Amino acid sequence: MADPALAEAVAGIAREAGQLAFARWRTDFARWEKSPGSPVCEVDLDIDRMLRARLTALLPEAGWLSEETADNADRLAARRVWVVDPIDGTRDYIRGRPGWCVSIALIEDGRPVLGVLDAPARGETWTAAAGGGATLNGAGVRAGTRAMLDGARVPVDALPKADRILTAVEKPNSIALRIAMVADDRADLVATLRWGNEWDIAAAVLLAAEAGAAATDALGAALAFNKPDPRAFGVLVSAPGIHGAAVAHLAERAAVAMGR
């Protein structure tokens, strides 16, 4: 289990970052697209700089991987690495919607050992430590016990025809918060079928796993972090009783997406 003092310090830094972002939410700030469909704003960059300074001071030997910092291969030589998304759900942040959070994970030997999501617009602080469980606002959370895929709750805007056996529920823009909903039994399944970045999911998959959920890539394979190419093919997080059925349900589409 991670050092409790370190976990507390990381949660405090995440809370401070969340409050800084919250203070500027729904105000006037610069925003643009890094690439088509990939929004960013000046608050992302300000929070990124703050987090790097504060987290590096905690563990000077740790590497750094963040959505808003140019990647540096030096992190690959580090046993421990901070994996950070200063604002996960930037689209909701820019639009004045509450579905965003600060996401911080500490990776050790390729696995997340600490994870914090701070979502002040939702009044939610999620924490997890490897072997120590997961909490929401200090109270323990557990994934659901659903055993059938039919009717499973999925945070989506709309269900495609192939997925109409499922049930749509509220969808925050932040993928990390959607995964956290599985940890808290507010959703049964979250799945993506595209290449995604480690910083989007590192903290959240630890939360899910510590709450008893199953968490893999879209093909059902184990997730690893701090890879030379810091991406995974999708993510599939679910109540443990439906994980195999979910992998099978998505297998044909996953194969097409991967060009198989």
Sequence and secondary structure as in RCSB ss.txt:
>XXXX:A:sequence
MADPALAEAVAGIAREAGQLAFARWRTDFARWEKSPGSPVCEVDLDIDRMLRARLTALLPEAGWLSEETADNADR
LAARRVWVVDPIDGTRDYIRGRPGWCVSIALIEDGRPVLGVLDAPARGETWTAAAGGGATLNGAGVRAGTRAMLD
GARVPVDALPKADRILTAVEKPNSIALRIAMVADDRADLVATLRWGNEWDIAAAVLLAAEAGAAATDALGAALAF
NKPDPRAFGVLVSAPGIHGAAVAHLAERAAVAMGR
>XXXX:A:secstr
   HHHHHHHHHHHHHHHHHHHHHTTS   EEEEETTEEEEHHHHHHHHHHHHHHHHH TT EEEETTS   GGG
GG SEEEEEEEEETHHHHHHT S  EEEEEEEETTEEEEEEEEEGGGTEEEEEETTTEEEETTEE        ST
T EEE SS  GGGTTSEEE   S HHHHHHHHHTTS SEEEEEEEEEHHHHHHHHHHHHHTT EEE TTS     
S SS EEEEEEEE GGGHHHHHHHHHHHHHHHTT 
